[in-house]
Amino acid sequence: NNFKTLLHTVLECDIGACKVADFHGDLPIHLVGRRLIEWEEQWSANFLDMKSIKDGDAIKIEMLYQGMSFCIELLLKPIVASRGLCRKGGSVGRLLPLHIACIFPISTEKAKDLLETYPEAAEVPCDFGDLSTNIQNDSIALELLSRTR
């Protein structure tokens, strides 16, 4: 919740920051998306090591994913209308904004906006590079989305 508040505050101050790539070619959506993917891998591995799900864990997990999706949607809002920004794959492997949006599902409206801006993204396979994740490499957007349903 603190992360969501911080991110929201930063974006209120300078929403244009979402459109600026760093010297590696990463937009903020790539930096946050990769960190959330790595973090998901770490906590899910620890969670599976516990071998049992306690009452209320499913609700907590759902709340975590809602928070992650909220952050991704905030970062996507300023870039969905730019074909050039929607084509950026980041500096690690190839994670288009649409890939990240499908891993941490955003609203149907924002997904539609991404696809209208760069429809070819639907057929571009993701590449996680050296990221540690249990998500299938070379998945297209629809496959990434189906893992969360």
Buried (B, 14 or more C-beta within 10 A) or exposed (E): EEEBEEBEEBBEEEEEEBEEBEEEEBBBBBBBBBEBBBEBBEEEEEEEEEEEEEEEEEEEBEEBBEBBBBBBBBBBBBBBEBEEBBBBBBBBBBBBBBBBBBBBBBEEEBBEBBBEBBEEBBEBBBBBBEBEBEBEEEBBBEBBBEEEE
